């Protein structure tokens, strides 16, 4: 099943390195940074950045899986990891990354 079509689960386990390697091609704009899943989203101006952040916030609230966000004038950096598995990555991180990509593509055509 496509990641963007999946729902985050409350009971998750950490992903093994081979499972992460298998999922990364489904979110090619994301990178593993210090064991966390991270992406920089480039936007045209502050208004578009905040609109994207609001759309992202709505989605992650619905999924009950919240990233760390760093917001600046033309950029938002999202970092996902799962607190309930000791800060490691879970399937939920990849699901939300794919959903964030879909929001970004819808808003920017990228």
Buried (B, 14 or more C-beta within 10 A) or exposed (E): EEBBEBEBBEEBEBBEEEBBEEBBEBBEEBEEEEEBBBBEBEBEEEEBBBEBBEBBEEBBEEBEBEBEBEBEEEEBBBBBBBEBBEEBBBBBBBBBBBBBBBBBEEBEEE
